[in-house]
């Protein structure tokens, strides 16, 4: 199969979907890989490194999309790429189509096959840890008085209290944020509904300035919090929130909200996605940092994690074809978003109030 790796065009996104090591494996397996010129530079991968393992360089996105059957990306398909799509394409990328109707409309209109990478990871995105770590550091930076923050130090010097943070969710993102903050001396109050995650966190950080509270007690901590770090992916059909707009009145005007999950009006009612170019906005008097591609700030590590995580999926698609790969691989099947103009991803159908065909039914029909 011909596999194309275009350069990411999302602002300040330096990741690349596959590095030379993974491309070399695909080429050795008999597949042709076309890499856009400069696609891996910010991730530490030179064009010559791709050529050395058997890839062919394409001089622009037009060459990649024209020659390749399987397009492998990190971020969603953006409008400048819409005209390059063809019905025979298979797209594998972090599509987040449920909240991007414009993109989904185009994928359905073209009739290509799209598989959402974010749905295929058994333990969450491979960049989850990076997002938690970087999000925590960005939040800590924003607590400094020079950035409009509360002015507490992250260590408890001279009898003054250390920075006080609230972390929502103890999944992969939340645990990474907690680890980062605790290593710096920050006081962390976490909130998590899963009993197993609560027990594990209590054991891991016993003796540290760490506590786990009941969700109903969250509002009691808002007044003294220097930073709120949200790591909870909120169901897109819910209309309630862990922290709503009125709750922001309880917070200090110098506090900051870092929403790593970045769901528009999700766990945090006032959240909306931002970019690294314009990362912060003020809502109800509180600064919000809601960058939706946080790992893009460390493209070398982030690309390595992503490429390693998706390689087996890409091999399966390339070896078997997209639909047969989805039949055999439950994780790929879970990410199957659309094919032949048919919407398959249940979440997108539910959020956008569209009809859909379940993946199992669609794949059974196409094999008959």
C-alpha positions, 0 to 999 in steps of 0.5 A: 500500500502507498502510505503518505505522511503530510506535514502538519499544518495546524498552527504551532504543531510540530509533531509528525505521524511516523518517524524514520524508524517506523517508516523503515519497518513499513518499507521493509514490509513492502509498502511504499511511504511518501513523506512530505518535504520537511514533515519531520524537521521539528520532531528531529527527523531530517528528510535524509533520514526518511530517504535512508530507510526507503521513503520517497520525499514529496515536495508538497501536500498535493504530491502526498495526497495525490500519490498515497492511498493511506494518509497518516496524520497527527491532527484533524483534516483542516480546510486547506486539505479538503480539496486534496481528499479523494474517495479512495483515501484512508485517513488515520488521524486524531479526527475528533469528528463529533465536535467538528461537523465541517470536517465530518461533512467533508469526509462524508461528501468525499466518501473516503474511509476515516479512522479516528486515532484517538479512539484506537488507544486502549489506555488513552492517547500516547501523548496523554502523559505529555499533555498532563506534564506540560499543562501542569507546568503552564498552569504553574507558570501562570500562577506567578505574579508576573503573569497575573497569578496569585504570586505563591511559590511552588515550594513552601519557603519561609513559612509561606504556603506553597502553590495550591492546585486542584486536579480534576481526574486521575486518568493518564493525564491527571496522574501526569499532572499530579506527579509533575506538581508534587515533584515541585512541591505544589499542594495538590487536591485531586478529585476522581470518581473511580474508586480504584484510581482513588485508592491507587493515587492514595497509595502512590502519593502517601506522605506527599502534600496530596489529598483526594476529595469527594466531588461534592466538596470541590467548591469548598476548595475553589476560594484558595486554589491558585490553579485548577487543572481539568483532566476529565474528558466530559461526555459530549451530550452532557449539559451539566459541569463540574465547575460552572460559570457561577462557581468562578465567582468563588475563585480569586481573580488571580487564579487560573484554569488549565483545561487539558481535556479542552472540551468546549463547555465540558467539565468546565462550563467556560472552557473553549479550545485555544491555540499556542498562538493565543493560548489564554482568555478571560471568562467570568474574570478568570484566566483560562488556558485551553490549548487543544494540542499541548503535546505539540510543544514537545514534538520530538518526544510527542512524535516518538510516542505517537509513532510507536503507538500507531505503528501496529495499526498502520501495519494492519491497515496497510497489510489487510486494507482498511475494512478488513483491518477493522474487522480483525482489530477491535481498536481500529473498529472502534475508531472507524468514523465513516466509509463510502459516505456512511457515518459509522462513529456512534458518538459523532451521530449522537452529538450531531443528531445524525443517523449512523450505521454501527461498525459491526453492521457496516463491516458485515454488509460490506463482507457479504 
